[in-house]
Amino acid sequence: MHIKKRGLRAMLYRSAWIKKGAEGNTHGFARQSFVASLPVNSIAIPGKLAALLSAEEAEYVDKNLLMPARLAAEACRVQAEHERRDPVRRLDEAAKLVREAAALSADAVVPQGRIKAIADALATVRSLGGSTLSSAPRQEAQKADPLVEALKAIRAAAQAVRDGHYGHAPIDGARRSKPYELWMEISRDIDGTSGPDGLLRALQGCGWVKVRGAVAR
């Protein structure tokens, strides 16, 4: 019995020795006759094929084709199970996506709530040693005053502009520039013209800032 692989199929051939002179031949030779074919990843001999093979031929096929396929299938199963249960692979993918989001946020700012959701999820991951990330940094982050942080960010941005982060605006076309578009978005979000999601409207809604024209109480 011989096995020849062609693409995704395994071709089974049975060999017979033809003696010298048996068919008027001047030399002895091996004659191969096709028996059947089956997928190279087969892990068992189909019933119809099993009826055509002797015990020795079936053992040969099992050893040289089926057993390697079974081992390969088991290795794939183990790898798939490992990947299904592997948290590190998912963290690697998450880190990659976060880095991409950070780069893209230069042109499209992200709501703080979305970032907090990622941080909250990350805080529940058990790290080496059997514990989650320390709760102290999370507590400090929760204590941070969002208005103070916003003020710091505005002042830092102003200093960066003064230090030449964007350089000087061109004589023409400044209103189509990225700094101008970002400033307009910041202005709308601060003074309330962006709608109910603006900072001013949020403060007014909670009573911290009085609505213009409202009757004083």
HELIX and SHEET records of a PDB file:
HELIX    1   1 GLY A   47  ALA A   50  1                                   4    
HELIX    2   2 ALA A   55  VAL A   61  1                                   7    
HELIX    3   3 ASP A   62  LEU A   66  3                                   5    
HELIX    4   4 MET A   67  ARG A   85  1                                  19    
HELIX    5   5 PRO A   87  LEU A  104  1                                  18    
HELIX    6   6 GLN A  112  ALA A  123  1                                  12    
HELIX    7   7 SER A  135  LYS A  143  1                                   9    
HELIX    8   8 PRO A  146  ARG A  162  1                                  17    
HELIX    9   9 ALA A  174  ARG A  176  5                                   3    
HELIX   10  10 LYS A  178  ASP A  191  1                                  14    
HELIX   11  11 LEU A  199  GLY A  205  1                                   7    
SHEET    1   A 3 HIS A   2  ARG A   6  0                                        
SHEET    2   A 3 ARG A   9  ILE A  18 -1                                        
SHEET    3   A 3 PHE A  29  PRO A  39 -1                                        
SHEET    1   B 2 ARG A 126  SER A 127  0                                        
SHEET    2   B 2 SER A 131  THR A 132 -1                                        
END                                                                             
